Amino acid sequence: MSREQASSPSETRLLNALAAAGISRPAAEVRDLIAGIAAGPTRRDPLEPLVLIGPDLPPDAAAELRALADELAASYDATIEQASAAGGRLTALRGELKRLGVDGFVVPRNDEFNGEYVPRSADRLCWLTGFTGSAGMAVVAAETAAIFVDGRYTLQVRDQVDTALFAPRHVTQEPMGDWLAETLSAGQKLGYDPWLHTADGVKRLEKACAKAGAELVALEPNPLDTVWTDQPPPPLAPVVPHALDYAGESAADKRTRLAETLKKDGADAAVITLPDSIAWLLNIRGADVPHSPLPLGFAILHNDGKVDLIMDRRKITPGLTGHLGNGVALHERDAFGGLLDRLGADGKTVRVDPAVTGVWVANRLKAAGATVQAAADPCTLPKACKNDIEVAGARSAHIRDGAAVTRFLAWLAREAGGGDLDELTAAERLRAIRMENDLIEDLSFTTISGAGPNGAIVHYRVTPETNRKLEPGSLFLVDSGAQYLDGTTDITRTVAIGAPSDEMRERFTRVLKGHIAIATCRFPEGTDGGQIDALARHALWQVGLDFDHGTGHGVGSYLNVHEGPQRISKAGGSAAMKPGMIVSNEPGYYKTGEYGIRIENLVVVREAAEQPGERKLLEFETLTRAPIDRALVDVSLLIDGELDWLNGYHATVRADIAPLVDDETAAWLKEATEPIER
């Protein structure tokens, strides 16, 4: 299928729909809009993106246009996730690399915006390998290829990828640099797309190539895009204002505040490529990628507070320019290079984050004569420190979300005992309950619904092929969240289906002890998540157990469910915890082939209520509201303070949630939150 065919719905149906809607725009223009709409995710209101075609479309015409977009979206997905085609695609890519005179090529998961989620048009790693995880990287050489994933995906990658084509490797235990040093020979060339690799990433690739005596070379256009002949177009979703009632600070004030930071640091401007940073800075939201309300584009913040926003104008909704104000100038994507060149010609010092921005940007600036200041995205830390309005919104969102999760858990308790309930049905039931809320826009990620051994796959994604029944005597792990206009949620509960074994109860309780240790810890100002992480693991370590993921990640405010710079991880690298930061508290334990355990609440950093010493103390306030399965608690392993925390948490859950649920759920909740006695 050609690109033109892939983006062209039935001409007759399209023309009929346009005629019914009274739209006089050229059919070719509307075809392109439908193709872009199809390339994005479907949100709660599937008709919302059609505003890009015309306002107030007649219902029949709108339904037909949406149907055309849905058919096209299905064809995109079927093509991208066609794992059986990996062999032919790998051969085609190798042929293109040979034509270009290079001996290998690096295929990362990310796109040029470096967000967690990528649109269909940039899902290159999945298209090439069949791997659907949120992090990973493949390297293709002339005779061999490998795919590198972290500990979350070591099981998933073997299920999804043809290991005869791509050798799976653990990114830390079997680093890509070692593989490149073993695979490449002196004088060979390894290609990369400079839009998709940061300056820090390129340095690592150069170091690996140097070990083999090979050369790293930038390739434009991306050779994979050349052989992906039916690649979807970039997504088109409406960009809308994010209300001040939710944001808590005007975009003008944010721009002014950050401009002062640039001046202080001696920078004339900053290039911002992270979509969540742009969305936060300008108080705008979009829907270009799954599960995060992000508009894809670039921005240049100047130290006078003005912003150049580089974004497809077709996504701009009526009234958005008024919201942005005179301090924001809109430009099309093809103007980006010229704007960077102008900064260089004027001899400007430009701030670029080497950890998140494609090296193409820095290279273009340097070539134009600019001085590149390598420093963090100026939005990252201010965005992470939620203001009072955002924290209040998060509290409200978590109470409403807790009511939805509690309704689900009560339903699960009624339905799961017979052994006929499966993972897909459970995930859909939870989604349906959440979607009854007026302020919800989407899930915050694809629900992890893992029964028995599937729960041991940390980022498991249920499919019709992997769908399991929730069998008596097993554990069910459900990790889910939602995007509400006033906050983003993420919660994991592990539930016993029938009677759990003593081992399950013992290990669950050790995970719970770690969870409580994080929830109750107080720490001096300046403490980072790496220093806190061991508290979550201590009870597991005492019996030779651990888990291979971080204990906590930052969470946005109706933005990304994974947000930096804060995190709780033994790998370190976290910024110091500051008031207003929201982070997850999610220790776990996973027994491969049998079961998984994780207990996750979100917490917000605040000043400690008591300040007994010389140093200012901070603490966590738990935001999440939902019962923890008492059937899995071995009370003999809990000390008094831990038991007090659990009973106190359940009392809070009962008080906040009972008024929001039906009588049947409230009765279940009362029993599920009864104090545990010794």
Helices and strands as residue ranges (DSSP letters): H 3-6, H 11-21, H 27-38, G 48-52, H 59-80, G 83-85, H 86-100, E 104-108, G 120-122, H 124-129, E 137-141, E 145-149, G 151-153, H 154-160, E 167-170, H 176-183, E 189-192, H 199-212, E 215-218, H 223-227, E 240-241, H 244-247, H 251-264, E 269-272, H 275-282, E 284-285, E 298-302, E 307-310, G 313-315, H 320-324, E 328-331, G 333-335, H 336-345, E 349-352, H 359-368, E 371-374, H 380-384, H 388-415, G 416-418, H 423-434, E 440-443, E 448-451, G 452-456, E 474-480, E 482-484, E 487-488, E 491-497, H 502-520, E 522-524, H 529-532, H 534-541, E 552-554, E 563-568, E 582-585, E 588-591, E 595-598, E 601-607, E 617-622, G 630-632, G 635-637, H 640-657, G 658-660, H 663-672
